[in-house]
Amino acid sequence: MINLLPVLRRKKKIKQVELARALNISPSYLCKVEKGLAEPTDAFKESCAVILGEPVESVFPPQT
């Protein structure tokens, strides 16, 4: 899975622990998602997009 979550998070100067807290998840799970080790749910993707103010497709581009 390709995701731009860590790039956009850093660009908006949001710490990993802050985003995890906002999403009500553990920082370790967020780290796994950012590294591509865990497959996030659609609800998780939508929540990330809302918090980052980006479309879901910008945070988690569709795979080709």
PQR file of N, CA, C, O and H, with PARSE charges and radii, in Angstrom:
ATOM      1  N   MET A   1       0.837  -1.183   0.000 -0.4000 1.5000
ATOM      2  CA  MET A   1       0.000   0.000   0.000 -0.0000 2.0000
ATOM      3  C   MET A   1       0.881   1.244   0.000  0.5500 1.7000
ATOM      4  O   MET A   1       1.836   1.353   0.768 -0.5500 1.4000
ATOM      5  N   ILE A   2       0.542   2.158  -0.862 -0.4000 1.5000
ATOM      6  CA  ILE A   2       1.242   3.434  -0.912 -0.0000 2.0000
ATOM      7  C   ILE A   2       0.447   4.425  -0.063  0.5500 1.7000
ATOM      8  O   ILE A   2      -0.775   4.515  -0.188 -0.5500 1.4000
ATOM      9  H   ILE A   2      -0.235   2.070  -1.486  0.4000 1.0000
ATOM     10  N   ASN A   3       1.135   5.158   0.789 -0.4000 1.5000
ATOM     11  CA  ASN A   3       0.447   6.225   1.497 -0.0000 2.0000
ATOM     12  C   ASN A   3       1.386   7.394   1.695  0.5500 1.7000
ATOM     13  O   ASN A   3       2.591   7.225   1.883 -0.5500 1.4000
ATOM     14  H   ASN A   3       2.128   5.084   0.890  0.4000 1.0000
ATOM     15  N   LEU A   4       0.818   8.564   1.648 -0.4000 1.5000
ATOM     16  CA  LEU A   4       1.582   9.788   1.842 -0.0000 2.0000
ATOM     17  C   LEU A   4       1.330  10.373   3.218  0.5500 1.7000
ATOM     18  O   LEU A   4       1.630  11.539   3.475 -0.5500 1.4000
ATOM     19  H   LEU A   4      -0.161   8.701   1.495  0.4000 1.0000
ATOM     20  N   LEU A   5       0.780   9.562   4.093 -0.4000 1.5000
ATOM     21  CA  LEU A   5       0.448  10.013   5.435 -0.0000 2.0000
ATOM     22  C   LEU A   5       1.639  10.629   6.163  0.5500 1.7000
ATOM     23  O   LEU A   5       1.501  11.729   6.697 -0.5500 1.4000
ATOM     24  H   LEU A   5       0.536   8.615   3.884  0.4000 1.0000
ATOM     25  N   PRO A   6       2.801   9.977   6.211 -0.5600 1.5000
ATOM     26  CA  PRO A   6       3.908  10.599   6.943  0.2800 2.0000
ATOM     27  C   PRO A   6       4.388  11.906   6.308  0.5500 1.7000
ATOM     28  O   PRO A   6       4.780  12.837   7.012 -0.5500 1.4000
ATOM     29  N   VAL A   7       4.356  11.968   4.988 -0.4000 1.5000
ATOM     30  CA  VAL A   7       4.792  13.180   4.289 -0.0000 2.0000
ATOM     31  C   VAL A   7       3.860  14.349   4.612  0.5500 1.7000
ATOM     32  O   VAL A   7       4.315  15.437   4.963 -0.5500 1.4000
ATOM     33  H   VAL A   7       4.038  11.211   4.417  0.4000 1.0000
ATOM     34  N   LEU A   8       2.555  14.113   4.490 -0.4000 1.5000
ATOM     35  CA  LEU A   8       1.584  15.174   4.756 -0.0000 2.0000
ATOM     36  C   LEU A   8       1.561  15.548   6.236  0.5500 1.7000
ATOM     37  O   LEU A   8       1.393  16.718   6.580 -0.5500 1.4000
ATOM     38  H   LEU A   8       2.185  13.229   4.205  0.4000 1.0000
ATOM     39  N   ARG A   9       1.728  14.568   7.101 -0.4000 1.5000
ATOM     40  CA  ARG A   9       1.745  14.840   8.546 -0.0000 2.0000
ATOM     41  C   ARG A   9       2.915  15.756   8.891  0.5500 1.7000
ATOM     42  O   ARG A   9       2.752  16.726   9.631 -0.5500 1.4000
ATOM     43  H   ARG A   9       1.864  13.617   6.821  0.4000 1.0000
ATOM     44  N   ARG A  10       4.090  15.447   8.355 -0.4000 1.5000
ATOM     45  CA  ARG A  10       5.264  16.291   8.629 -0.0000 2.0000
ATOM     46  C   ARG A  10       5.107  17.670   8.009  0.5500 1.7000
ATOM     47  O   ARG A  10       5.488  18.676   8.608 -0.5500 1.4000
ATOM     48  H   ARG A  10       4.222  14.659   7.754  0.4000 1.0000
ATOM     49  N   LYS A  11       4.546  17.713   6.808 -0.4000 1.5000
ATOM     50  CA  LYS A  11       4.349  18.994   6.115 -0.0000 2.0000
ATOM     51  C   LYS A  11       3.458  19.924   6.941  0.5500 1.7000
ATOM     52  O   LYS A  11       3.663  21.137   6.965 -0.5500 1.4000
ATOM     53  H   LYS A  11       4.237  16.896   6.321  0.4000 1.0000
ATOM     54  N   LYS A  12       2.473  19.340   7.615 -0.4000 1.5000
ATOM     55  CA  LYS A  12       1.555  20.137   8.431 -0.0000 2.0000
ATOM     56  C   LYS A  12       2.041  20.275   9.872  0.5500 1.7000
ATOM     57  O   LYS A  12       1.331  20.793  10.733 -0.5500 1.4000
ATOM     58  H   LYS A  12       2.307  18.354   7.596  0.4000 1.0000
ATOM     59  N   LYS A  13       3.278  19.796  10.120 -0.4000 1.5000
ATOM     60  CA  LYS A  13       3.927  19.901  11.427 -0.0000 2.0000
ATOM     61  C   LYS A  13       3.099  19.272  12.551  0.5500 1.7000
ATOM     62  O   LYS A  13       2.960  19.831  13.638 -0.5500 1.4000
ATOM     63  H   LYS A  13       3.855  19.375   9.420  0.4000 1.0000
ATOM     64  N   ILE A  14       2.562  18.101  12.252 -0.4000 1.5000
ATOM     65  CA  ILE A  14       1.814  17.338  13.239 -0.0000 2.0000
ATOM     66  C   ILE A  14       2.684  16.166  13.664  0.5500 1.7000
ATOM     67  O   ILE A  14       3.146  15.392  12.826 -0.5500 1.4000
ATOM     68  H   ILE A  14       2.676  17.647  11.368  0.4000 1.0000
ATOM     69  N   LYS A  15       2.907  16.037  14.955 -0.4000 1.5000
ATOM     70  CA  LYS A  15       3.712  14.927  15.463 -0.0000 2.0000
ATOM     71  C   LYS A  15       2.906  13.641  15.395  0.5500 1.7000
ATOM     72  O   LYS A  15       1.675  13.654  15.439 -0.5500 1.4000
ATOM     73  H   LYS A  15       2.532  16.665  15.636  0.4000 1.0000
ATOM     74  N   GLN A  16       3.615  12.548  15.287 -0.4000 1.5000
ATOM     75  CA  GLN A  16       2.971  11.243  15.186 -0.0000 2.0000
ATOM     76  C   GLN A  16       2.073  10.981  16.395  0.5500 1.7000
ATOM     77  O   GLN A  16       0.956  10.483  16.251 -0.5500 1.4000
ATOM     78  H   GLN A  16       4.615  12.538  15.251  0.4000 1.0000
ATOM     79  N   VAL A  17       2.561  11.314  17.565 -0.4000 1.5000
ATOM     80  CA  VAL A  17       1.773  11.084  18.786 -0.0000 2.0000
ATOM     81  C   VAL A  17       0.521  11.967  18.802  0.5500 1.7000
ATOM     82  O   VAL A  17      -0.522  11.546  19.303 -0.5500 1.4000
ATOM     83  H   VAL A  17       3.468  11.719  17.682  0.4000 1.0000
ATOM     84  N   GLU A  18       0.614  13.180  18.262 -0.4000 1.5000
ATOM     85  CA  GLU A  18      -0.555  14.070  18.208 -0.0000 2.0000
ATOM     86  C   GLU A  18      -1.621  13.517  17.268  0.5500 1.7000
ATOM     87  O   GLU A  18      -2.810  13.543  17.587 -0.5500 1.4000
ATOM     88  H   GLU A  18       1.462  13.522  17.856  0.4000 1.0000
ATOM     89  N   LEU A  19      -1.195  13.019  16.111 -0.4000 1.5000
ATOM     90  CA  LEU A  19      -2.148  12.453  15.160 -0.0000 2.0000
ATOM     91  C   LEU A  19      -2.769  11.185  15.729  0.5500 1.7000
ATOM     92  O   LEU A  19      -3.970  10.960  15.583 -0.5500 1.4000
ATOM     93  H   LEU A  19      -0.229  12.999  15.851  0.4000 1.0000
ATOM     94  N   ALA A  20      -1.962  10.364  16.369 -0.4000 1.5000
ATOM     95  CA  ALA A  20      -2.486   9.138  16.980 -0.0000 2.0000
ATOM     96  C   ALA A  20      -3.539   9.478  18.030  0.5500 1.7000
ATOM     97  O   ALA A  20      -4.581   8.827  18.100 -0.5500 1.4000
ATOM     98  H   ALA A  20      -0.986  10.547  16.488  0.4000 1.0000
ATOM     99  N   ARG A  21      -3.273  10.475  18.828 -0.4000 1.5000
ATOM    100  CA  ARG A  21      -4.222  10.889  19.867 -0.0000 2.0000
ATOM    101  C   ARG A  21      -5.522  11.388  19.218  0.5500 1.7000
ATOM    102  O   ARG A  21      -6.614  11.052  19.677 -0.5500 1.4000
ATOM    103  H   ARG A  21      -2.426  11.004  18.770  0.4000 1.0000
ATOM    104  N   ALA A  22      -5.403  12.184  18.157 -0.4000 1.5000
ATOM    105  CA  ALA A  22      -6.587  12.715  17.469 -0.0000 2.0000
ATOM    106  C   ALA A  22      -7.413  11.600  16.836  0.5500 1.7000
ATOM    107  O   ALA A  22      -8.636  11.704  16.741 -0.5500 1.4000
ATOM    108  H   ALA A  22      -4.517  12.457  17.784  0.4000 1.0000
ATOM    109  N   LEU A  23      -6.736  10.527  16.402 -0.4000 1.5000
ATOM    110  CA  LEU A  23      -7.417   9.394  15.774 -0.0000 2.0000
ATOM    111  C   LEU A  23      -7.872   8.353  16.795  0.5500 1.7000
ATOM    112  O   LEU A  23      -8.558   7.391  16.450 -0.5500 1.4000
ATOM    113  H   LEU A  23      -5.742  10.442  16.480  0.4000 1.0000
ATOM    114  N   ASN A  24      -7.484   8.554  18.047 -0.4000 1.5000
ATOM    115  CA  ASN A  24      -7.815   7.628  19.129 -0.0000 2.0000
ATOM    116  C   ASN A  24      -7.234   6.233  18.870  0.5500 1.7000
ATOM    117  O   ASN A  24      -7.899   5.213  19.053 -0.5500 1.4000
ATOM    118  H   ASN A  24      -6.926   9.336  18.327  0.4000 1.0000
ATOM    119  N   ILE A  25      -5.973   6.231  18.439 -0.4000 1.5000
ATOM    120  CA  ILE A  25      -5.247   4.974  18.197 -0.0000 2.0000
ATOM    121  C   ILE A  25      -3.889   5.075  18.885  0.5500 1.7000
ATOM    122  O   ILE A  25      -3.501   6.146  19.351 -0.5500 1.4000
ATOM    123  H   ILE A  25      -5.434   7.060  18.291  0.4000 1.0000
ATOM    124  N   SER A  26      -3.175   3.966  18.946 -0.4000 1.5000
ATOM    125  CA  SER A  26      -1.846   3.989  19.559 -0.0000 2.0000
ATOM    126  C   SER A  26      -0.826   4.537  18.553  0.5500 1.7000
ATOM    127  O   SER A  26      -0.962   4.339  17.346 -0.5500 1.4000
ATOM    128  H   SER A  26      -3.490   3.096  18.567  0.4000 1.0000
ATOM    129  N   PRO A  27       0.191   5.225  19.066 -0.5600 1.5000
ATOM    130  CA  PRO A  27       1.251   5.695  18.174  0.2800 2.0000
ATOM    131  C   PRO A  27       1.946   4.541  17.438  0.5500 1.7000
ATOM    132  O   PRO A  27       2.390   4.710  16.302 -0.5500 1.4000
ATOM    133  N   SER A  28       2.039   3.378  18.077 -0.4000 1.5000
ATOM    134  CA  SER A  28       2.697   2.249  17.415 -0.0000 2.0000
ATOM    135  C   SER A  28       1.886   1.766  16.210  0.5500 1.7000
ATOM    136  O   SER A  28       2.463   1.382  15.192 -0.5500 1.4000
ATOM    137  H   SER A  28       1.679   3.240  19.000  0.4000 1.0000
ATOM    138  N   TYR A  29       0.550   1.784  16.317 -0.4000 1.5000
ATOM    139  CA  TYR A  29      -0.280   1.400  15.172 -0.0000 2.0000
ATOM    140  C   TYR A  29      -0.115   2.421  14.047  0.5500 1.7000
ATOM    141  O   TYR A  29       0.009   2.042  12.882 -0.5500 1.4000
ATOM    142  H   TYR A  29       0.082   2.096  17.144  0.4000 1.0000
ATOM    143  N   LEU A  30      -0.113   3.692  14.381 -0.4000 1.5000
ATOM    144  CA  LEU A  30       0.078   4.729  13.358 -0.0000 2.0000
ATOM    145  C   LEU A  30       1.421   4.548  12.665  0.5500 1.7000
ATOM    146  O   LEU A  30       1.521   4.702  11.447 -0.5500 1.4000
ATOM    147  H   LEU A  30      -0.214   4.000  15.328  0.4000 1.0000
ATOM    148  N   CYS A  31       2.440   4.226  13.428 -0.4000 1.5000
ATOM    149  CA  CYS A  31       3.763   3.982  12.850 -0.0000 2.0000
ATOM    150  C   CYS A  31       3.712   2.829  11.858  0.5500 1.7000
ATOM    151  O   CYS A  31       4.301   2.915  10.780 -0.5500 1.4000
ATOM    152  H   CYS A  31       2.359   4.101  14.417  0.4000 1.0000
ATOM    153  N   LYS A  32       3.018   1.755  12.206 -0.4000 1.5000
ATOM    154  CA  LYS A  32       2.895   0.605  11.311 -0.0000 2.0000
ATOM    155  C   LYS A  32       2.165   0.974  10.024  0.5500 1.7000
ATOM    156  O   LYS A  32       2.544   0.521   8.944 -0.5500 1.4000
ATOM    157  H   LYS A  32       2.539   1.685  13.081  0.4000 1.0000
ATOM    158  N   VAL A  33       1.126   1.791  10.133 -0.4000 1.5000
ATOM    159  CA  VAL A  33       0.395   2.231   8.943 -0.0000 2.0000
ATOM    160  C   VAL A  33       1.309   3.081   8.065  0.5500 1.7000
ATOM    161  O   VAL A  33       1.364   2.890   6.850 -0.5500 1.4000
ATOM    162  H   VAL A  33       0.818   2.159  11.011  0.4000 1.0000
ATOM    163  N   GLU A  34       2.027   4.021   8.685 -0.4000 1.5000
ATOM    164  CA  GLU A  34       2.915   4.891   7.914 -0.0000 2.0000
ATOM    165  C   GLU A  34       4.009   4.114   7.188  0.5500 1.7000
ATOM    166  O   GLU A  34       4.415   4.487   6.087 -0.5500 1.4000
ATOM    167  H   GLU A  34       1.982   4.176   9.672  0.4000 1.0000
ATOM    168  N   LYS A  35       4.484   3.034   7.808 -0.4000 1.5000
ATOM    169  CA  LYS A  35       5.531   2.220   7.192 -0.0000 2.0000
ATOM    170  C   LYS A  35       4.988   1.166   6.234  0.5500 1.7000
ATOM    171  O   LYS A  35       5.757   0.452   5.589 -0.5500 1.4000
ATOM    172  H   LYS A  35       4.154   2.731   8.702  0.4000 1.0000
ATOM    173  N   GLY A  36       3.659   1.069   6.142 -0.4000 1.5000
ATOM    174  CA  GLY A  36       3.054   0.095   5.244 -0.0000 2.0000
ATOM    175  C   GLY A  36       3.005  -1.310   5.819  0.5500 1.7000
ATOM    176  O   GLY A  36       2.833  -2.274   5.073 -0.5500 1.4000
ATOM    177  H   GLY A  36       3.035   1.648   6.666  0.4000 1.0000
ATOM    178  N   LEU A  37       3.151  -1.442   7.127 -0.4000 1.5000
ATOM    179  CA  LEU A  37       3.137  -2.754   7.767 -0.0000 2.0000
ATOM    180  C   LEU A  37       1.743  -3.169   8.212  0.5500 1.7000
ATOM    181  O   LEU A  37       1.508  -4.337   8.521 -0.5500 1.4000
ATOM    182  H   LEU A  37       3.290  -0.658   7.733  0.4000 1.0000
ATOM    183  N   ALA A  38       0.816  -2.213   8.244 -0.4000 1.5000
ATOM    184  CA  ALA A  38      -0.572  -2.499   8.624 -0.0000 2.0000
ATOM    185  C   ALA A  38      -1.495  -1.852   7.601  0.5500 1.7000
ATOM    186  O   ALA A  38      -1.256  -0.730   7.155 -0.5500 1.4000
ATOM    187  H   ALA A  38       1.007  -1.264   7.993  0.4000 1.0000
ATOM    188  N   GLU A  39      -2.541  -2.563   7.237 -0.4000 1.5000
ATOM    189  CA  GLU A  39      -3.515  -2.073   6.261 -0.0000 2.0000
ATOM    190  C   GLU A  39      -4.640  -1.353   7.013  0.5500 1.7000
ATOM    191  O   GLU A  39      -5.388  -1.987   7.757 -0.5500 1.4000
ATOM    192  H   GLU A  39      -2.735  -3.475   7.599  0.4000 1.0000
ATOM    193  N   PRO A  40      -4.764  -0.029   6.822 -0.5600 1.5000
ATOM    194  CA  PRO A  40      -5.808   0.703   7.542  0.2800 2.0000
ATOM    195  C   PRO A  40      -7.193   0.462   6.938  0.5500 1.7000
ATOM    196  O   PRO A  40      -7.330   0.130   5.761 -0.5500 1.4000
ATOM    197  N   THR A  41      -8.201   0.635   7.770 -0.4000 1.5000
ATOM    198  CA  THR A  41      -9.581   0.524   7.307 -0.0000 2.0000
ATOM    199  C   THR A  41      -9.961   1.776   6.534  0.5500 1.7000
ATOM    200  O   THR A  41      -9.262   2.788   6.587 -0.5500 1.4000
ATOM    201  H   THR A  41      -8.090   0.904   8.727  0.4000 1.0000
ATOM    202  N   ASP A  42     -11.066   1.699   5.822 -0.4000 1.5000
ATOM    203  CA  ASP A  42     -11.555   2.882   5.100 -0.0000 2.0000
ATOM    204  C   ASP A  42     -11.915   3.998   6.077  0.5500 1.7000
ATOM    205  O   ASP A  42     -11.691   5.173   5.789 -0.5500 1.4000
ATOM    206  H   ASP A  42     -11.634   0.877   5.779  0.4000 1.0000
ATOM    207  N   ALA A  43     -12.471   3.634   7.228 -0.4000 1.5000
ATOM    208  CA  ALA A  43     -12.828   4.641   8.240 -0.0000 2.0000
ATOM    209  C   ALA A  43     -11.573   5.351   8.753  0.5500 1.7000
ATOM    210  O   ALA A  43     -11.580   6.563   8.968 -0.5500 1.4000
ATOM    211  H   ALA A  43     -12.653   2.679   7.462  0.4000 1.0000
ATOM    212  N   PHE A  44     -10.506   4.592   8.945 -0.4000 1.5000
ATOM    213  CA  PHE A  44      -9.231   5.178   9.382 -0.0000 2.0000
ATOM    214  C   PHE A  44      -8.713   6.153   8.331  0.5500 1.7000
ATOM    215  O   PHE A  44      -8.292   7.263   8.656 -0.5500 1.4000
ATOM    216  H   PHE A  44     -10.500   3.607   8.770  0.4000 1.0000
ATOM    217  N   LYS A  45      -8.746   5.731   7.072 -0.4000 1.5000
ATOM    218  CA  LYS A  45      -8.280   6.590   5.979 -0.0000 2.0000
ATOM    219  C   LYS A  45      -9.071   7.886   5.929  0.5500 1.7000
ATOM    220  O   LYS A  45      -8.498   8.964   5.773 -0.5500 1.4000
ATOM    221  H   LYS A  45      -9.088   4.829   6.808  0.4000 1.0000
ATOM    222  N   GLU A  46     -10.386   7.780   6.060 -0.4000 1.5000
ATOM    223  CA  GLU A  46     -11.255   8.959   6.029 -0.0000 2.0000
ATOM    224  C   GLU A  46     -10.932   9.896   7.196  0.5500 1.7000
ATOM    225  O   GLU A  46     -10.867  11.112   7.016 -0.5500 1.4000
ATOM    226  H   GLU A  46     -10.851   6.904   6.187  0.4000 1.0000
ATOM    227  N   SER A  47     -10.734   9.341   8.374 -0.4000 1.5000
ATOM    228  CA  SER A  47     -10.412  10.159   9.547 -0.0000 2.0000
ATOM    229  C   SER A  47      -9.091  10.899   9.361  0.5500 1.7000
ATOM    230  O   SER A  47      -8.983  12.079   9.695 -0.5500 1.4000
ATOM    231  H   SER A  47     -10.787   8.354   8.521  0.4000 1.0000
ATOM    232  N   CYS A  48      -8.095  10.209   8.831 -0.4000 1.5000
ATOM    233  CA  CYS A  48      -6.802  10.847   8.561 -0.0000 2.0000
ATOM    234  C   CYS A  48      -6.965  12.004   7.581  0.5500 1.7000
ATOM    235  O   CYS A  48      -6.416  13.087   7.785 -0.5500 1.4000
ATOM    236  H   CYS A  48      -8.182   9.250   8.560  0.4000 1.0000
ATOM    237  N   ALA A  49      -7.718  11.763   6.525 -0.4000 1.5000
ATOM    238  CA  ALA A  49      -7.928  12.787   5.500 -0.0000 2.0000
ATOM    239  C   ALA A  49      -8.615  14.018   6.088  0.5500 1.7000
ATOM    240  O   ALA A  49      -8.233  15.147   5.778 -0.5500 1.4000
ATOM    241  H   ALA A  49      -8.164  10.883   6.360  0.4000 1.0000
ATOM    242  N   VAL A  50      -9.614  13.810   6.925 -0.4000 1.5000
ATOM    243  CA  VAL A  50     -10.336  14.925   7.544 -0.0000 2.0000
ATOM    244  C   VAL A  50      -9.389  15.732   8.431  0.5500 1.7000
ATOM    245  O   VAL A  50      -9.358  16.960   8.351 -0.5500 1.4000
ATOM    246  H   VAL A  50      -9.924  12.893   7.177  0.4000 1.0000
ATOM    247  N   ILE A  51      -8.625  15.052   9.268 -0.4000 1.5000
ATOM    248  CA  ILE A  51      -7.710  15.748  10.177 -0.0000 2.0000
ATOM    249  C   ILE A  51      -6.642  16.521   9.402  0.5500 1.7000
ATOM    250  O   ILE A  51      -6.274  17.631   9.786 -0.5500 1.4000
ATOM    251  H   ILE A  51      -8.650  14.054   9.333  0.4000 1.0000
ATOM    252  N   LEU A  52      -6.147  15.935   8.316 -0.4000 1.5000
ATOM    253  CA  LEU A  52      -5.103  16.585   7.524 -0.0000 2.0000
ATOM    254  C   LEU A  52      -5.660  17.596   6.526  0.5500 1.7000
ATOM    255  O   LEU A  52      -4.904  18.354   5.918 -0.5500 1.4000
ATOM    256  H   LEU A  52      -6.446  15.033   8.003  0.4000 1.0000
ATOM    257  N   GLY A  53      -6.989  17.608   6.357 -0.4000 1.5000
ATOM    258  CA  GLY A  53      -7.605  18.554   5.424 -0.0000 2.0000
ATOM    259  C   GLY A  53      -7.299  18.234   3.970  0.5500 1.7000
ATOM    260  O   GLY A  53      -7.171  19.135   3.140 -0.5500 1.4000
ATOM    261  H   GLY A  53      -7.603  16.993   6.851  0.4000 1.0000
ATOM    262  N   GLU A  54      -7.183  16.961   3.670 -0.4000 1.5000
ATOM    263  CA  GLU A  54      -6.855  16.503   2.316 -0.0000 2.0000
ATOM    264  C   GLU A  54      -7.873  15.453   1.879  0.5500 1.7000
ATOM    265  O   GLU A  54      -8.487  14.801   2.723 -0.5500 1.4000
ATOM    266  H   GLU A  54      -7.286  16.230   4.343  0.4000 1.0000
ATOM    267  N   PRO A  55      -8.060  15.281   0.565 -0.5600 1.5000
ATOM    268  CA  PRO A  55      -8.900  14.166   0.096  0.2800 2.0000
ATOM    269  C   PRO A  55      -8.234  12.831   0.421  0.5500 1.7000
ATOM    270  O   PRO A  55      -7.008  12.740   0.479 -0.5500 1.4000
ATOM    271  N   VAL A  56      -9.032  11.815   0.628 -0.4000 1.5000
ATOM    272  CA  VAL A  56      -8.505  10.481   0.944 -0.0000 2.0000
ATOM    273  C   VAL A  56      -7.510  10.038  -0.122  0.5500 1.7000
ATOM    274  O   VAL A  56      -6.478   9.449   0.201 -0.5500 1.4000
ATOM    275  H   VAL A  56     -10.028  11.889   0.582  0.4000 1.0000
ATOM    276  N   GLU A  57      -7.807  10.315  -1.389 -0.4000 1.5000
ATOM    277  CA  GLU A  57      -6.942   9.900  -2.491 -0.0000 2.0000
ATOM    278  C   GLU A  57      -5.578  10.581  -2.450  0.5500 1.7000
ATOM    279  O   GLU A  57      -4.609  10.056  -3.000 -0.5500 1.4000
ATOM    280  H   GLU A  57      -8.645  10.794  -1.652  0.4000 1.0000
ATOM    281  N   SER A  58      -5.492  11.736  -1.806 -0.4000 1.5000
ATOM    282  CA  SER A  58      -4.205  12.427  -1.674 -0.0000 2.0000
ATOM    283  C   SER A  58      -3.354  11.815  -0.571  0.5500 1.7000
ATOM    284  O   SER A  58      -2.126  11.826  -0.648 -0.5500 1.4000
ATOM    285  H   SER A  58      -6.279  12.162  -1.360  0.4000 1.0000
ATOM    286  N   VAL A  59      -4.006  11.286   0.449 -0.4000 1.5000
ATOM    287  CA  VAL A  59      -3.280  10.683   1.573 -0.0000 2.0000
ATOM    288  C   VAL A  59      -2.939   9.225   1.250  0.5500 1.7000
ATOM    289  O   VAL A  59      -1.827   8.765   1.509 -0.5500 1.4000
ATOM    290  H   VAL A  59      -5.004  11.277   0.511  0.4000 1.0000
ATOM    291  N   PHE A  60      -3.900   8.516   0.688 -0.4000 1.5000
ATOM    292  CA  PHE A  60      -3.739   7.099   0.341 -0.0000 2.0000
ATOM    293  C   PHE A  60      -4.078   6.927  -1.139  0.5500 1.7000
ATOM    294  O   PHE A  60      -5.193   6.525  -1.471 -0.5500 1.4000
ATOM    295  H   PHE A  60      -4.804   8.890   0.478  0.4000 1.0000
ATOM    296  N   PRO A  61      -3.118   7.228  -2.047 -0.5600 1.5000
ATOM    297  CA  PRO A  61      -3.393   7.121  -3.479  0.2800 2.0000
ATOM    298  C   PRO A  61      -3.783   5.695  -3.869  0.5500 1.7000
ATOM    299  O   PRO A  61      -3.236   4.729  -3.336 -0.5500 1.4000
ATOM    300  N   PRO A  62      -4.730   5.568  -4.799 -0.5600 1.5000
ATOM    301  CA  PRO A  62      -5.116   4.229  -5.261  0.2800 2.0000
ATOM    302  C   PRO A  62      -3.937   3.522  -5.915  0.5500 1.7000
ATOM    303  O   PRO A  62      -3.134   4.148  -6.607 -0.5500 1.4000
ATOM    304  N   GLN A  63      -3.839   2.223  -5.694 -0.4000 1.5000
ATOM    305  CA  GLN A  63      -2.775   1.456  -6.319 -0.0000 2.0000
ATOM    306  C   GLN A  63      -3.146   1.143  -7.759  0.5500 1.7000
ATOM    307  O   GLN A  63      -4.313   0.931  -8.089 -0.5500 1.4000
ATOM    308  H   GLN A  63      -4.491   1.714  -5.132  0.4000 1.0000
ATOM    309  N   THR A  64      -2.127   1.119  -8.605 -0.4000 1.5000
ATOM    310  CA  THR A  64      -2.366   0.805 -10.015 -0.0000 2.0000
ATOM    311  C   THR A  64      -1.965  -0.611 -10.329  0.5500 1.7000
ATOM    312  O   THR A  64      -2.097  -1.051 -11.471 -0.5500 1.4000
ATOM    313  H   THR A  64      -1.179   1.291  -8.336  0.4000 1.0000
TER
END
